[in-house]
Amino acid sequence: MAGLKETPRQKMMGILYLVLLGLAATTVTDHVLDAFRNLTVSLETSTKNVQSTVNNTFAAFEATNLKNDPVRAKPIYERAQQVKQYCADLDKNIEDIKAQMIKEGSGIEEATGDVKDRASTDISPRIMIKHGGAAELKKHIEDTRSKILSALGADTAGLKLALNAQDPPQRKAAVKTTWEEDNFGEGIPLTAAITALTKIQADLKNTESDAVKKILGEASATQIVLDRFEAVAVAPSSYILVGQEYKANVFLTASSSTSNPEILVGGQKLNVTDGKGLYTAVATSEGEKKWGGVIKVTQSNGVVKDYQLPEQTYMVARPSAVVSPDKMNVYYIGVPNPVSVSAPGISKDKIHVKISSGTITGSNGAYVVNVTAASVPKVTVTVSGEVGGKEVTLGTSEFRVKHIPPPHVVFGGKSGGKMGTGAMKAQNRIFAKLDDFDFQAEFSIQHFTLYITKPRGEPQVFESSNNAFTPAMTAAMNGIVSGSHVFIDNVFATGPDGMKRQLDPIAFAVQ
């Protein structure tokens, strides 16, 4: 059930599901059942994350293409909505099956969060095999897949949808099983059957995300028809002195009545109506001011072409202030955030800076902002300066406040996959690593759980209250052999922002 562009986490959960299913076929222990439950929770979390991506994709399309070019964008949008409905119908079918299984499994046990009769190997075969539930579900999956492919159109070359109900490959010459039996047949514990249904839902949501992105992406290839013309005159400067020559470029412009380009001035998008954007700026400093920008137009081949605006000038009579973060347009909790502040026409030692929440220190244009976990989601930086012997407010800027992004777990320099026996035994601790982050931020691991499964053996479970292996963990690791599996989960770490967070699990196959 591998899908298009699976993340390492999704691949790891797929491998873990197959490993657990193999263990369940030989022996059903509480450890195996707990592992199925943990996998179900991880799959549900991943599905929610993908759903957020789908929602954001629709929201972005509605705010841009559908708003700016509704005539061409609406049919594309409706096809994407059809895919969304196909997936919603199948998801409801799966939820109904899960509800039936939970009901016949005596409901959810509050202590474990799992079905009370989770070890039962009779309920799933009865509902799904004997009464034909699996066959009906397989048909619904195949019908949904077919409808999605139809909605995608003819251009599906190289597209591999995660959603399918194909029979597994024949394991032995005399042994062949079906998709229905492999997921819900004899010997499958009830909790494993529920995990299988949750895995189908995860594949369904990944398929929906891929299909929606591909369909809505067609809008970028829409051809723009220029059907509106206008004569304009643009002067390089609107301010001249006596004796100077006034110049202006006079030309004919063309635009589309059904599609608006994207116009950026100073990195900020302008509101565009009938192909024209209105640029406004508050006059906050004296002297000649210049500005420019870029117009982005999507060509018929889907490539976005940039058209630079000629430099424009105007005269104003009040000072302005510029506040710019040195690293990115956000302040992070728990680390020093360097900030540069300047005001044209005012000496740096005459500039004063305040922040609405947190602290800001420094002088002569170089400052450091510190915000805490108690800060509001946004802070305002106010800049004032001495102008003509008086304190004058030059401007204010609003910045977002965010927590440091979560790190990922590293063991032996890797975050999962395959590792040799010798390399595995040489390790004695795990680490929390934060990649591609511009600030120095160290994370301290507070807890993790280690699972070791040897071939044909029951999983061994160990707990540690820091990032180092306990003596029991070290002893168990020294006993691993090729074919063993190591799974690290329930990892909790605290960063400089003081926020305790749970990190994604990692899994290894020992060679």
Secondary structure, DSSP 8 states (H G I E B T S, - for coil): ---TT--HHHHHHHHHHHHHHHHHHH---HHHHHHHHHHHHHHHHHHHHHHHHHHHHHHHHHHTHHHH-HHHHHHHHHHHHHHHHHHHHHHHHHHHHHHHHHHHTTSB-TTTSSBTTTT-SSHHIIIIIITSHHHHHHHHHHHHHHHHHHHH-S--TT---S---------BTTB---HHHHHHSTT--HHHHHHHHHHHHHHHHHHHHHHHHHHHHGGGG------EEEEEEE-S-S---TT-----EEEEEEE-SS---EEEETTEE--EETTEE-------SEEEEEE-EEEEEE-TTS-EEEEE---EEEEEES---EEEESS-SSEEBTS-EEEEEE-TTS-GGGEEEEESSSEEEEETTEEEEEB-TTS-SEEEEEEEEEETTEEEEEEEEEEEEE-----EEEBTTBSSEEE-HHHHHT--B-EEE--S-SS----EEEEEEEEEE-TTS--EEEEESSSB--HHHHHHHHT--TT-EEEEEEEEEE-TT--EEEE--EEEEE-
